[in-house]
Amino acid sequence: MSQDTENGHAGNESRTPGTGADLERILKRESSSSRAVASVIAAVLVIVLCGYALLETAVRAVGQPPWLVDPQTAAENIVALPDGVPPLLLGVTGAVLVMAGLFFFLNAVLPGRRARHLLQDRRAAVVVDDEVIASALARRARLAANVTQEQVMVIVSRNRVLVNIRPTSGVPLDADAVLAAVRGELQEMRPSPLPEVRINVATAGVIGA
């Protein structure tokens, strides 16, 4: 999301030379989000569970009372489910497990994406933050609509650009001209994938802008 400013909007722009497989790998890395956080969480959970199971097994092997739950008793209780467990507690536990499983599953199968677009360039691989693109489009929309910078806000996503404009009261605004101007700016940038542009003109105007 970006609101136009006179000095532009700061963002990340990456230019990395390369060709072939190296270039494709760089572009994929720069435009895809890392799954390191989910991997670390999964690894920590597995380590904790395995460590606890090992501790309880060792305590049982030396004839000491269980630290928290006896492994054999825990296994018997799991097999006997849902007997002895309140339905509400069972439902909450199941919902938590399903949400955790869904989180890790979606992280594994869905293509993670950063808020960035690839720009066409014959000499380099150019990866630009969506905030930078939004700032440039907001400036073009502001000039086409003849409004102040506070009256234009642009939101850029992977496949869509939403231009929100608050017109000045009593001053007509040509939405088609703004749409054409923003599309023209996108055509000059040539981001990949090329998002669709939508113009949203507020019904309430700004007084004295």
CYANA upper distance limits for C-alpha pairs under 8 A (distance plus 0.5 A):
  1 MET  CA    130 ASP  CA      8.29
  1 MET  CA    131 GLU  CA      6.51
  1 MET  CA    134 ALA  CA      7.06
  1 MET  CA    153 MET  CA      7.87
  1 MET  CA    154 VAL  CA      6.39
  1 MET  CA    155 ILE  CA      4.76
  1 MET  CA    156 VAL  CA      6.75
  2 SER  CA      9 HIS  CA      8.21
  2 SER  CA    131 GLU  CA      6.35
  2 SER  CA    134 ALA  CA      5.89
  2 SER  CA    135 SER  CA      6.02
  2 SER  CA    138 ALA  CA      7.85
  2 SER  CA    153 MET  CA      6.36
  2 SER  CA    154 VAL  CA      5.87
  2 SER  CA    155 ILE  CA      6.75
  3 GLN  CA    134 ALA  CA      8.32
  3 GLN  CA    135 SER  CA      7.06
  3 GLN  CA    138 ALA  CA      7.12
  3 GLN  CA    149 GLN  CA      7.60
  3 GLN  CA    150 GLU  CA      7.43
  3 GLN  CA    152 VAL  CA      6.76
  3 GLN  CA    153 MET  CA      5.03
  3 GLN  CA    154 VAL  CA      6.85
  4 ASP  CA      8 GLY  CA      7.29
  4 ASP  CA      9 HIS  CA      7.92
  4 ASP  CA    135 SER  CA      5.92
  4 ASP  CA    136 ALA  CA      8.19
  4 ASP  CA    138 ALA  CA      5.62
  4 ASP  CA    139 ARG  CA      6.07
  4 ASP  CA    142 ARG  CA      8.34
  4 ASP  CA    149 GLN  CA      5.73
  4 ASP  CA    150 GLU  CA      7.62
  4 ASP  CA    152 VAL  CA      7.13
  4 ASP  CA    153 MET  CA      7.21
  5 THR  CA      9 HIS  CA      7.27
  5 THR  CA    135 SER  CA      8.05
  5 THR  CA    139 ARG  CA      8.02
  5 THR  CA    149 GLN  CA      6.61
  6 GLU  CA    149 GLN  CA      8.17
  8 GLY  CA    135 SER  CA      6.69
  8 GLY  CA    136 ALA  CA      7.73
  9 HIS  CA    131 GLU  CA      7.66
  9 HIS  CA    132 VAL  CA      6.42
  9 HIS  CA    135 SER  CA      6.04
  9 HIS  CA    136 ALA  CA      8.50
 10 ALA  CA    131 GLU  CA      8.37
 10 ALA  CA    132 VAL  CA      7.09
 11 GLY  CA    128 VAL  CA      8.11
 11 GLY  CA    129 ASP  CA      6.54
 11 GLY  CA    131 GLU  CA      6.97
 11 GLY  CA    132 VAL  CA      5.99
 12 ASN  CA    128 VAL  CA      6.51
 12 ASN  CA    129 ASP  CA      6.13
 12 ASN  CA    132 VAL  CA      8.13
 13 GLU  CA    126 VAL  CA      7.37
 13 GLU  CA    127 VAL  CA      6.17
 13 GLU  CA    128 VAL  CA      5.11
 13 GLU  CA    129 ASP  CA      7.14
 14 SER  CA    125 ALA  CA      7.99
 14 SER  CA    126 VAL  CA      6.02
 14 SER  CA    127 VAL  CA      5.61
 14 SER  CA    128 VAL  CA      7.11
 15 ARG  CA    124 ALA  CA      6.39
 15 ARG  CA    125 ALA  CA      5.86
 15 ARG  CA    126 VAL  CA      5.29
 15 ARG  CA    127 VAL  CA      7.31
 16 THR  CA     26 ILE  CA      8.39
 16 THR  CA    124 ALA  CA      6.23
 16 THR  CA    125 ALA  CA      5.70
 16 THR  CA    126 VAL  CA      7.42
 17 PRO  CA     23 LEU  CA      7.89
 17 PRO  CA    123 ARG  CA      7.55
 17 PRO  CA    124 ALA  CA      5.26
 17 PRO  CA    125 ALA  CA      6.56
 18 GLY  CA     22 ASP  CA      6.71
 18 GLY  CA     23 LEU  CA      5.39
 18 GLY  CA    124 ALA  CA      7.51
 18 GLY  CA    125 ALA  CA      7.94
 19 THR  CA     23 LEU  CA      5.35
 19 THR  CA     24 GLU  CA      8.20
 20 GLY  CA     24 GLU  CA      6.94
 21 ALA  CA     25 ARG  CA      6.62
 22 ASP  CA     26 ILE  CA      6.72
 23 LEU  CA     27 LEU  CA      6.66
 23 LEU  CA    125 ALA  CA      7.76
 24 GLU  CA     28 LYS  CA      6.62
 25 ARG  CA     29 ARG  CA      6.63
 26 ILE  CA     30 GLU  CA      6.63
 27 LEU  CA     31 SER  CA      6.59
 27 LEU  CA    118 LEU  CA      8.27
 27 LEU  CA    125 ALA  CA      7.57
 27 LEU  CA    127 VAL  CA      7.96
 28 LYS  CA     32 SER  CA      6.31
 29 ARG  CA     33 SER  CA      8.11
 30 GLU  CA    114 ARG  CA      8.35
 30 GLU  CA    127 VAL  CA      7.55
 31 SER  CA    113 ARG  CA      6.49
 31 SER  CA    114 ARG  CA      5.90
 31 SER  CA    115 ALA  CA      8.09
 31 SER  CA    116 ARG  CA      6.43
 31 SER  CA    117 HIS  CA      7.59
 31 SER  CA    118 LEU  CA      8.24
 31 SER  CA    127 VAL  CA      7.84
 32 SER  CA    111 PRO  CA      7.89
 32 SER  CA    112 GLY  CA      5.85
 32 SER  CA    113 ARG  CA      4.74
 32 SER  CA    114 ARG  CA      5.80
 33 SER  CA    112 GLY  CA      5.42
 33 SER  CA    113 ARG  CA      5.42
 33 SER  CA    114 ARG  CA      5.67
 34 SER  CA    112 GLY  CA      7.68
 35 ARG  CA     39 SER  CA      6.68
 35 ARG  CA    107 ASN  CA      7.46
 35 ARG  CA    112 GLY  CA      8.27
 36 ALA  CA     40 VAL  CA      6.54
 37 VAL  CA     41 ILE  CA      6.72
 38 ALA  CA     42 ALA  CA      6.64
 38 ALA  CA    104 PHE  CA      7.32
 38 ALA  CA    107 ASN  CA      7.69
 39 SER  CA     43 ALA  CA      6.56
 40 VAL  CA     44 VAL  CA      6.56
 41 ILE  CA     45 LEU  CA      6.70
 42 ALA  CA     46 VAL  CA      6.72
 42 ALA  CA    104 PHE  CA      8.42
 43 ALA  CA     47 ILE  CA      6.61
 44 VAL  CA     48 VAL  CA      6.56
 45 LEU  CA     49 LEU  CA      6.65
 46 VAL  CA     50 CYS  CA      6.50
 47 ILE  CA     51 GLY  CA      6.35
 48 VAL  CA     52 TYR  CA      6.54
 49 LEU  CA     53 ALA  CA      6.61
 50 CYS  CA     54 LEU  CA      6.57
 51 GLY  CA     55 LEU  CA      6.62
 52 TYR  CA     56 GLU  CA      6.70
 53 ALA  CA     57 THR  CA      6.57
 53 ALA  CA     71 PRO  CA      7.94
 54 LEU  CA     58 ALA  CA      6.59
 55 LEU  CA     59 VAL  CA      6.66
 56 GLU  CA     60 ARG  CA      6.63
 56 GLU  CA     66 PRO  CA      6.60
 56 GLU  CA     67 TRP  CA      6.96
 56 GLU  CA     68 LEU  CA      8.36
 56 GLU  CA     69 VAL  CA      8.06
 56 GLU  CA     70 ASP  CA      7.24
 56 GLU  CA     71 PRO  CA      7.14
 57 THR  CA     61 ALA  CA      6.57
 57 THR  CA     71 PRO  CA      7.49
 58 ALA  CA     62 VAL  CA      6.98
 59 VAL  CA     63 GLY  CA      7.01
 59 VAL  CA     64 GLN  CA      5.86
 59 VAL  CA     65 PRO  CA      7.40
 59 VAL  CA     66 PRO  CA      6.79
 59 VAL  CA     67 TRP  CA      7.95
 60 ARG  CA     64 GLN  CA      6.21
 60 ARG  CA     65 PRO  CA      7.30
 60 ARG  CA     66 PRO  CA      7.04
 60 ARG  CA     70 ASP  CA      8.09
 65 PRO  CA     70 ASP  CA      8.42
 66 PRO  CA     70 ASP  CA      5.66
 69 VAL  CA     73 THR  CA      7.64
 69 VAL  CA     74 ALA  CA      6.94
 70 ASP  CA     74 ALA  CA      6.56
 71 PRO  CA     75 ALA  CA      6.62
 72 GLN  CA     76 GLU  CA      6.72
 73 THR  CA     77 ASN  CA      6.65
 74 ALA  CA     78 ILE  CA      6.71
 75 ALA  CA     79 VAL  CA      6.74
 76 GLU  CA     80 ALA  CA      6.65
 77 ASN  CA     81 LEU  CA      6.80
 81 LEU  CA     85 VAL  CA      7.78
 82 PRO  CA     87 PRO  CA      8.47
 82 PRO  CA     90 LEU  CA      7.94
 85 VAL  CA     89 LEU  CA      7.43
 85 VAL  CA     90 LEU  CA      6.88
 86 PRO  CA     90 LEU  CA      6.68
 87 PRO  CA     91 GLY  CA      6.49
 88 LEU  CA     92 VAL  CA      6.68
 89 LEU  CA     93 THR  CA      6.56
 90 LEU  CA     94 GLY  CA      6.57
 91 GLY  CA     95 ALA  CA      6.61
 92 VAL  CA     96 VAL  CA      6.72
 93 THR  CA     97 LEU  CA      6.75
 94 GLY  CA     98 VAL  CA      6.59
 95 ALA  CA     99 MET  CA      6.64
 96 VAL  CA    100 ALA  CA      6.65
 97 LEU  CA    101 GLY  CA      6.55
 98 VAL  CA    102 LEU  CA      6.49
 99 MET  CA    103 PHE  CA      6.57
100 ALA  CA    104 PHE  CA      6.98
101 GLY  CA    105 PHE  CA      6.50
102 LEU  CA    106 LEU  CA      6.45
103 PHE  CA    107 ASN  CA      6.73
104 PHE  CA    108 ALA  CA      6.68
105 PHE  CA    109 VAL  CA      6.80
106 LEU  CA    110 LEU  CA      5.95
107 ASN  CA    111 PRO  CA      8.35
107 ASN  CA    112 GLY  CA      7.89
115 ALA  CA    129 ASP  CA      6.48
115 ALA  CA    130 ASP  CA      5.99
115 ALA  CA    157 SER  CA      7.63
115 ALA  CA    158 ARG  CA      7.96
116 ARG  CA    127 VAL  CA      7.08
116 ARG  CA    128 VAL  CA      5.98
116 ARG  CA    129 ASP  CA      4.77
116 ARG  CA    130 ASP  CA      5.47
116 ARG  CA    158 ARG  CA      8.34
117 HIS  CA    127 VAL  CA      6.34
117 HIS  CA    128 VAL  CA      6.04
117 HIS  CA    129 ASP  CA      6.95
117 HIS  CA    130 ASP  CA      6.97
117 HIS  CA    158 ARG  CA      7.98
117 HIS  CA    191 PRO  CA      6.33
117 HIS  CA    192 SER  CA      6.37
117 HIS  CA    193 PRO  CA      7.56
118 LEU  CA    125 ALA  CA      8.08
118 LEU  CA    126 VAL  CA      6.33
118 LEU  CA    127 VAL  CA      5.17
118 LEU  CA    128 VAL  CA      6.89
118 LEU  CA    191 PRO  CA      5.93
118 LEU  CA    192 SER  CA      5.57
118 LEU  CA    193 PRO  CA      8.00
119 LEU  CA    125 ALA  CA      7.94
119 LEU  CA    126 VAL  CA      5.78
119 LEU  CA    127 VAL  CA      6.72
119 LEU  CA    128 VAL  CA      7.70
119 LEU  CA    189 MET  CA      6.98
119 LEU  CA    190 ARG  CA      6.28
119 LEU  CA    191 PRO  CA      5.00
119 LEU  CA    192 SER  CA      6.61
120 GLN  CA    125 ALA  CA      8.05
120 GLN  CA    126 VAL  CA      7.54
120 GLN  CA    189 MET  CA      8.01
120 GLN  CA    190 ARG  CA      6.38
120 GLN  CA    191 PRO  CA      7.06
120 GLN  CA    192 SER  CA      7.93
121 ASP  CA    125 ALA  CA      6.97
121 ASP  CA    126 VAL  CA      7.27
128 VAL  CA    132 VAL  CA      7.21
128 VAL  CA    133 ILE  CA      7.82
129 ASP  CA    133 ILE  CA      7.31
130 ASP  CA    134 ALA  CA      6.51
130 ASP  CA    156 VAL  CA      6.36
130 ASP  CA    157 SER  CA      7.65
131 GLU  CA    135 SER  CA      6.64
131 GLU  CA    156 VAL  CA      7.80
132 VAL  CA    136 ALA  CA      6.95
133 ILE  CA    137 LEU  CA      6.72
133 ILE  CA    156 VAL  CA      7.92
134 ALA  CA    138 ALA  CA      6.45
134 ALA  CA    154 VAL  CA      5.97
134 ALA  CA    155 ILE  CA      6.73
134 ALA  CA    156 VAL  CA      6.32
135 SER  CA    139 ARG  CA      6.79
135 SER  CA    154 VAL  CA      7.84
136 ALA  CA    140 ARG  CA      6.90
136 ALA  CA    185 GLU  CA      8.49
137 LEU  CA    141 ALA  CA      6.55
137 LEU  CA    154 VAL  CA      7.56
137 LEU  CA    182 VAL  CA      6.36
137 LEU  CA    185 GLU  CA      7.18
137 LEU  CA    186 LEU  CA      8.21
138 ALA  CA    142 ARG  CA      6.50
138 ALA  CA    152 VAL  CA      6.69
138 ALA  CA    153 MET  CA      6.74
138 ALA  CA    154 VAL  CA      6.15
138 ALA  CA    163 VAL  CA      7.97
139 ARG  CA    143 LEU  CA      6.85
139 ARG  CA    149 GLN  CA      8.04
140 ARG  CA    144 ALA  CA      6.72
140 ARG  CA    181 ALA  CA      7.04
140 ARG  CA    182 VAL  CA      6.80
140 ARG  CA    185 GLU  CA      7.76
141 ALA  CA    145 ALA  CA      6.48
141 ALA  CA    152 VAL  CA      7.80
141 ALA  CA    163 VAL  CA      8.32
141 ALA  CA    178 VAL  CA      6.02
141 ALA  CA    179 LEU  CA      8.30
141 ALA  CA    181 ALA  CA      7.07
141 ALA  CA    182 VAL  CA      6.53
142 ARG  CA    146 ASN  CA      6.26
142 ARG  CA    147 VAL  CA      5.96
142 ARG  CA    148 THR  CA      7.01
142 ARG  CA    149 GLN  CA      6.86
142 ARG  CA    151 GLN  CA      8.26
142 ARG  CA    152 VAL  CA      6.74
143 LEU  CA    147 VAL  CA      7.41
144 ALA  CA    177 ALA  CA      7.14
144 ALA  CA    178 VAL  CA      5.78
144 ALA  CA    181 ALA  CA      7.05
145 ALA  CA    167 PRO  CA      8.48
145 ALA  CA    173 LEU  CA      6.63
145 ALA  CA    174 ASP  CA      7.38
145 ALA  CA    175 ALA  CA      8.19
145 ALA  CA    177 ALA  CA      8.18
145 ALA  CA    178 VAL  CA      6.47
147 VAL  CA    151 GLN  CA      6.85
147 VAL  CA    152 VAL  CA      8.22
147 VAL  CA    167 PRO  CA      7.39
147 VAL  CA    168 THR  CA      7.46
147 VAL  CA    209 ALA  CA      8.00
148 THR  CA    152 VAL  CA      7.85
148 THR  CA    209 ALA  CA      7.37
151 GLN  CA    164 ASN  CA      8.49
151 GLN  CA    165 ILE  CA      6.11
151 GLN  CA    166 ARG  CA      5.47
151 GLN  CA    167 PRO  CA      7.45
151 GLN  CA    206 VAL  CA      8.47
152 VAL  CA    163 VAL  CA      7.63
152 VAL  CA    164 ASN  CA      6.26
152 VAL  CA    165 ILE  CA      5.22
152 VAL  CA    166 ARG  CA      7.14
153 MET  CA    163 VAL  CA      6.51
153 MET  CA    164 ASN  CA      5.65
153 MET  CA    165 ILE  CA      7.13
154 VAL  CA    161 VAL  CA      7.48
154 VAL  CA    162 LEU  CA      6.16
154 VAL  CA    163 VAL  CA      5.05
154 VAL  CA    164 ASN  CA      6.61
155 ILE  CA    161 VAL  CA      6.28
155 ILE  CA    162 LEU  CA      5.64
155 ILE  CA    163 VAL  CA      7.07
156 VAL  CA    160 ARG  CA      6.65
156 VAL  CA    161 VAL  CA      5.12
156 VAL  CA    162 LEU  CA      7.02
157 SER  CA    161 VAL  CA      6.79
157 SER  CA    195 PRO  CA      8.09
158 ARG  CA    193 PRO  CA      7.52
158 ARG  CA    195 PRO  CA      6.92
159 ASN  CA    193 PRO  CA      7.29
159 ASN  CA    194 LEU  CA      7.17
159 ASN  CA    195 PRO  CA      4.55
159 ASN  CA    196 GLU  CA      6.51
160 ARG  CA    195 PRO  CA      4.99
160 ARG  CA    196 GLU  CA      5.11
160 ARG  CA    197 VAL  CA      6.42
160 ARG  CA    198 ARG  CA      7.99
161 VAL  CA    195 PRO  CA      6.59
161 VAL  CA    196 GLU  CA      6.38
161 VAL  CA    197 VAL  CA      5.17
161 VAL  CA    198 ARG  CA      6.61
162 LEU  CA    197 VAL  CA      6.59
162 LEU  CA    198 ARG  CA      5.47
162 LEU  CA    199 ILE  CA      6.56
162 LEU  CA    200 ASN  CA      7.65
163 VAL  CA    197 VAL  CA      8.03
163 VAL  CA    198 ARG  CA      6.65
163 VAL  CA    199 ILE  CA      5.36
163 VAL  CA    200 ASN  CA      6.41
164 ASN  CA    199 ILE  CA      6.76
164 ASN  CA    200 ASN  CA      5.30
164 ASN  CA    201 VAL  CA      6.52
164 ASN  CA    202 ALA  CA      7.81
165 ILE  CA    199 ILE  CA      8.15
165 ILE  CA    200 ASN  CA      6.72
165 ILE  CA    201 VAL  CA      5.41
165 ILE  CA    202 ALA  CA      6.61
166 ARG  CA    201 VAL  CA      6.55
166 ARG  CA    202 ALA  CA      5.57
166 ARG  CA    203 THR  CA      8.18
166 ARG  CA    204 ALA  CA      7.56
166 ARG  CA    205 GLY  CA      6.16
166 ARG  CA    206 VAL  CA      6.98
167 PRO  CA    171 VAL  CA      7.75
167 PRO  CA    172 PRO  CA      8.24
167 PRO  CA    173 LEU  CA      7.09
167 PRO  CA    201 VAL  CA      7.62
167 PRO  CA    202 ALA  CA      7.47
167 PRO  CA    204 ALA  CA      8.12
167 PRO  CA    205 GLY  CA      5.40
167 PRO  CA    206 VAL  CA      6.61
168 THR  CA    172 PRO  CA      8.33
168 THR  CA    205 GLY  CA      5.53
168 THR  CA    206 VAL  CA      5.17
168 THR  CA    207 ILE  CA      6.64
168 THR  CA    208 GLY  CA      7.73
168 THR  CA    209 ALA  CA      6.57
169 SER  CA    204 ALA  CA      8.27
169 SER  CA    205 GLY  CA      5.08
169 SER  CA    206 VAL  CA      5.92
169 SER  CA    207 ILE  CA      5.94
169 SER  CA    208 GLY  CA      8.07
174 ASP  CA    178 VAL  CA      7.08
175 ALA  CA    179 LEU  CA      6.59
175 ALA  CA    199 ILE  CA      7.44
175 ALA  CA    201 VAL  CA      7.98
176 ASP  CA    180 ALA  CA      6.62
177 ALA  CA    181 ALA  CA      6.63
178 VAL  CA    182 VAL  CA      6.69
178 VAL  CA    199 ILE  CA      8.35
179 LEU  CA    183 ARG  CA      6.61
179 LEU  CA    197 VAL  CA      7.68
179 LEU  CA    198 ARG  CA      7.87
179 LEU  CA    199 ILE  CA      6.96
180 ALA  CA    184 GLY  CA      6.51
181 ALA  CA    185 GLU  CA      6.80
182 VAL  CA    186 LEU  CA      6.80
182 VAL  CA    197 VAL  CA      8.05
183 ARG  CA    187 GLN  CA      6.65
183 ARG  CA    197 VAL  CA      7.37
184 GLY  CA    188 GLU  CA      6.84
185 GLU  CA    189 MET  CA      6.83
186 LEU  CA    190 ARG  CA      6.32
186 LEU  CA    191 PRO  CA      7.50
186 LEU  CA    194 LEU  CA      8.21
187 GLN  CA    191 PRO  CA      8.43
190 ARG  CA    194 LEU  CA      7.30
191 PRO  CA    195 PRO  CA      8.40
